[in-house]
C-alpha cells in the first residue's frame, strides 16, 4: 500500500536517476578521431599517440589517431574545422596550422584558427637551436654576429622549407640583429641535415630532435636556443636572449583544438582528459625523450597565446615578404 508519505517521496526518487545522468561526464558514444595534419612517424606522431592512449583509457572508449598530411598541415586542420562538432573529432594543431598559415596561405588554408576552433590544451614545444658547421669560425653568438657584420651574406642558413618554422625563425633573427644570412630552403629536415653535415650549407635554426645527436657527437656546433627557456636536452646552452639577442623566441608548439561549435560539456571533458594525459610522468618523460619540451597550457591560456602568436608571425611574414611554397 502506498501511503501519502510514500507518494510524496516518489517524484524525488524518480528524479534522482535523471539528476545523476545529467551530472555524469560527457561520453562520446563512438570513437574519437584525433587528426594529425602531418605524416606518421616523428615526434609529432609520438605525442599524438601518447595523448590518445591516455584519453582512451580514461574514457574507456577508443581515441583513433589519423594522419591527414599535406598543405602545410592545412588539409587536416580544415577537415576538423568543417567536420562534426560533437566532440568526436579533434586536431593536433601546431604553430604552422594555427599561427602562420593564416598569413602564408591563400584564404588561410580554408579555415580561421580562432573563429573555427576552440582550444582544448597546449601540450608541448619543439625548440629551435642555432647550429653551425664546426668549420665556421664562430664559437658563440657574438662571434657569429661579428663575422656576419664583417662579411654580410657569407653564411648560408638552411631551413625545412619556405615559410616553415625554421625559416621564420631565421627571419626573426635577421629582423632583431640586422645581419644577413643567405636562406636555403629544403623539403624537410632529412635533406637539410644531410646537406648541413655534407658542407653544402653552413648553419640552421633546427629543431632539437633533428640535430641533437649531431651536436652531442661534435658533428655540429650549437650556439644558442631560440626559446624563452633553455633546452632540457642541452641545458648548458644559452638562450639567444642570454647570448645578447632579445626577442627571438620561436618555439614550434603543439596543442589540441576542437571545432568551435562543440557543446560545452564535450569541450570541458576533452580539456580535462588532455590536461590529465599530459600531467602523467610516463607521458612527460616520453615526450622529452623524443626531443620535445612539455609545455602544458589550459584552454584559456592557449587561446590568449594563440592570438598573440598569430599577430607576431603576421608581422614577421609581412616585413620579410615571406611566401609559402
C-alpha positions in Angstrom: 0.0 0.0 0.0 1.3 3.4 -1.0 0.9 5.9 1.8 0.7 9.7 1.4 4.3 9.9 2.7 5.5 7.4 0.1 3.5 9.2 -2.6 5.2 12.5 -1.8 8.7 10.8 -1.9 8.0 9.1 -5.2 8.8 12.1 -7.6 12.1 12.8 -5.8 13.0 9.1 -6.1 12.2 9.1 -9.8 14.1 12.4 -10.3 17.3 11.1 -8.7 18.5 8.8 -11.6 17.7 11.7 -14.0 19.9 14.1 -12.0 22.7 11.6 -11.8 22.6 11.1 -15.5 22.6 14.9 -16.1 25.7 15.3 -13.9 27.6 12.4 -15.5 30.7 13.4 -17.5 30.2 13.6 -21.3 30.9 10.4 -23.2 31.4 10.4 -27.0 29.3 7.4 -27.8 31.7 6.5 -30.6 35.4 6.6 -31.2 37.1 10.0 -31.1 39.3 10.7 -34.1 42.5 12.7 -33.3 43.7 14.1 -36.7 47.4 14.7 -37.0 47.9 17.0 -40.0 51.4 15.6 -40.7 52.8 12.2 -41.9 53.1 9.3 -39.5 56.4 9.0 -37.6 58.5 11.5 -35.8 57.9 13.4 -32.6 54.6 14.9 -33.6 53.1 11.5 -34.2 54.5 10.1 -31.0 53.0 13.0 -29.0 49.6 12.4 -30.6 49.6 8.7 -29.9 50.7 9.2 -26.3 47.9 11.6 -25.6 45.3 9.5 -27.5 46.2 6.4 -25.5 45.8 8.1 -22.2 42.5 9.8 -23.2 41.1 6.4 -24.4 42.0 4.8 -21.1 40.3 7.5 -19.1 37.2 7.5 -21.4 37.1 3.7 -21.7 36.4 4.4 -25.3 38.8 4.4 -28.4 40.7 7.5 -29.5 42.0 6.8 -33.0 44.9 8.8 -34.5 44.5 9.5 -38.1 47.3 11.2 -40.2 46.0 13.6 -42.8 49.1 15.3 -44.2 49.5 18.0 -46.8 49.2 21.7 -47.5 51.5 22.6 -44.6 49.0 21.0 -42.2 46.1 22.9 -43.6 44.3 19.8 -45.1 44.0 18.0 -41.7 43.1 21.3 -39.9 40.4 22.2 -42.4 38.9 18.7 -42.1 38.4 19.2 -38.4 37.2 22.7 -38.7 34.5 21.6 -41.1 33.8 18.2 -39.6 31.4 17.0 -36.9 31.1 19.4 -34.0 30.1 16.9 -31.4 33.5 16.3 -29.7 34.4 13.2 -31.7 36.9 14.9 -33.9 39.9 17.0 -32.7 43.2 18.1 -34.3 46.8 18.2 -33.0 47.4 21.8 -34.1 50.7 23.5 -34.4 52.2 27.0 -34.8 52.1 26.3 -38.6 48.4 25.2 -38.8 47.1 27.8 -36.3 49.5 30.7 -36.3 51.3 31.1 -39.6 49.1 29.5 -42.3 46.6 32.4 -41.9 49.3 34.8 -43.2 51.1 32.4 -45.6 48.4 30.5 -47.5 45.6 31.8 -49.8 42.4 32.1 -47.7 44.5 30.9 -44.7 44.2 27.4 -45.9 40.5 27.4 -45.9 39.8 27.9 -42.2 40.3 30.5 -39.5 42.4 29.4 -36.5 40.4 31.4 -33.9 36.8 31.6 -35.3 36.6 27.9 -36.4 38.3 26.3 -33.4 38.0 26.0 -29.6 41.3 25.4 -27.8 41.5 22.2 -25.8 45.0 22.4 -24.3 48.6 23.3 -25.2 50.8 20.2 -24.9 54.4 20.6 -25.9 57.0 22.7 -27.8 59.8 22.0 -30.2 62.7 24.3 -29.6 64.8 25.7 -32.5 68.5 25.6 -31.9 71.0 27.8 -33.9 73.7 25.4 -35.1 76.8 25.8 -37.3 79.2 23.5 -39.0 82.4 23.1 -37.0 84.4 24.8 -39.7 82.6 28.1 -39.4 84.9 30.4 -37.4 82.4 31.4 -34.7 82.1 29.7 -31.3 79.4 32.0 -29.9 76.5 34.2 -31.0 78.6 37.4 -30.6 81.3 35.9 -32.7 78.8 34.9 -35.4 77.3 38.4 -35.4 80.8 39.9 -35.8 81.5 37.6 -38.7 78.3 38.4 -40.4 78.7 42.2 -40.0 82.3 41.9 -41.4 81.2 39.7 -44.3 77.4 40.2 -44.9 75.8 37.2 -46.6 78.9 35.0 -46.1 76.9 32.3 -44.2 74.2 30.1 -45.7 71.4 29.1 -43.4 69.2 26.1 -44.2 65.6 25.6 -43.3 63.0 22.9 -43.7 61.2 24.9 -46.4 59.9 28.3 -47.5 57.6 29.6 -44.8 58.5 26.8 -42.4 59.1 27.4 -38.7 62.8 27.2 -39.1 62.7 29.7 -42.0 60.5 32.1 -39.9 63.0 31.8 -37.0 65.8 32.9 -39.4 63.7 35.9 -40.5 63.0 36.8 -36.9 66.7 36.6 -36.1 67.5 38.8 -39.1 65.0 41.4 -38.0 66.3 41.5 -34.5 70.0 41.7 -35.4 70.1 43.4 -38.8 72.6 40.8 -40.1 72.2 39.0 -43.4 72.3 35.2 -43.8 71.5 33.5 -47.2 68.4 31.4 -46.8 68.5 27.9 -48.4 65.2 26.1 -48.2 64.9 22.3 -48.2 61.9 19.9 -48.4 62.1 18.6 -44.9 64.6 18.0 -42.1 66.4 15.0 -43.6 67.7 16.6 -46.8 68.5 19.7 -44.8 70.6 17.8 -42.3 72.3 15.8 -45.0 73.5 19.0 -46.7 74.4 20.7 -43.5 76.6 17.7 -42.5 78.0 17.5 -46.0 79.2 21.1 -46.1 76.7 22.4 -48.7 75.2 24.8 -46.2 76.7 26.2 -43.0 74.0 27.0 -40.5 70.4 26.3 -39.5 67.8 27.0 -36.9 66.8 23.3 -36.5 64.6 21.6 -34.0 66.2 19.7 -31.2 65.3 16.2 -32.4 66.8 16.9 -35.8 70.3 17.9 -34.6 70.6 16.7 -31.0 72.7 13.6 -31.8 75.0 15.6 -34.1 75.6 18.3 -31.5 76.4 15.7 -28.9 78.8 13.9 -31.2 80.5 17.1 -32.3 79.3 17.0 -35.9 77.5 20.4 -35.4 78.2 23.3 -33.0 75.2 24.6 -31.1 75.3 28.3 -30.3 72.0 29.1 -28.6 68.4 28.1 -28.4 65.7 30.4 -29.9 63.3 30.0 -26.9 62.4 31.8 -23.7 63.8 28.8 -21.8 66.9 26.7 -22.0 66.7 23.3 -23.6 66.3 20.3 -21.3 68.3 18.3 -23.8 71.3 20.8 -23.8 70.9 22.6 -20.5 74.3 24.3 -20.7 73.3 26.1 -24.0 72.2 29.7 -23.5 69.1 31.2 -24.9 69.5 33.8 -27.6 68.4 36.4 -25.1 71.2 35.3 -22.8 73.6 35.4 -25.7 72.7 39.1 -26.4 69.9 38.8 -28.9 66.5 39.5 -27.4 63.1 38.8 -29.0 63.9 35.7 -30.9 61.6 33.2 -29.1 60.4 30.8 -31.8 59.3 27.6 -30.3 57.2 25.4 -32.6 54.2 24.4 -30.4 51.6 21.7 -30.4 48.1 21.6 -28.9 44.7 20.1 -29.2 41.8 22.0 -30.8 38.2 21.1 -31.4 35.6 22.6 -33.8 34.3 25.9 -32.4 30.7 24.6 -32.1 31.4 21.6 -29.9 28.9 21.7 -27.0 30.3 22.9 -23.6 30.0 19.5 -21.8 32.0 17.8 -24.5 34.6 20.5 -24.7 35.0 20.6 -20.9 35.6 16.8 -20.8 38.1 16.9 -23.7 40.0 19.6 -21.8 40.0 17.6 -18.6 41.2 14.5 -20.4 44.0 16.3 -22.3 45.4 18.0 -19.2 45.3 14.8 -17.3 47.1 12.9 -20.0 50.0 15.3 -20.2 50.3 15.6 -16.4 51.3 11.9 -16.2 55.0 11.3 -15.7 55.4 8.5 -18.3 53.9 10.8 -20.9 56.0 13.7 -19.9 59.2 11.5 -19.9 58.5 10.0 -23.3 57.7 13.5 -24.8 61.0 14.8 -23.5 62.8 11.7 -24.8 61.7 12.3 -28.4 63.1 15.9 -28.2 60.1 17.9 -27.2 59.6 20.2 -24.2 56.4 19.7 -22.2 54.5 23.0 -22.0 51.1 22.4 -20.6 48.6 25.3 -21.2 44.9 25.3 -20.2 42.3 26.4 -22.8 42.2 30.0 -21.7 46.0 30.4 -21.7 46.2 28.6 -25.0 43.6 30.9 -26.6 45.3 34.1 -25.4 48.7 32.8 -26.5 47.4 31.8 -30.0 46.1 35.3 -30.7 49.4 36.8 -29.8 51.3 34.3 -31.9 49.2 35.0 -34.9 49.9 38.7 -34.7 53.7 38.2 -34.0 54.2 35.9 -37.0 52.0 38.0 -39.3 54.4 40.9 -38.7 57.5 38.8 -39.4 55.9 37.4 -42.6 54.8 40.9 -43.8 58.2 42.6 -43.2 60.2 39.7 -44.7 57.8 39.3 -47.6 57.7 35.5 -47.0 55.6 33.4 -49.4 54.8 29.7 -48.8 55.8 27.2 -51.4 
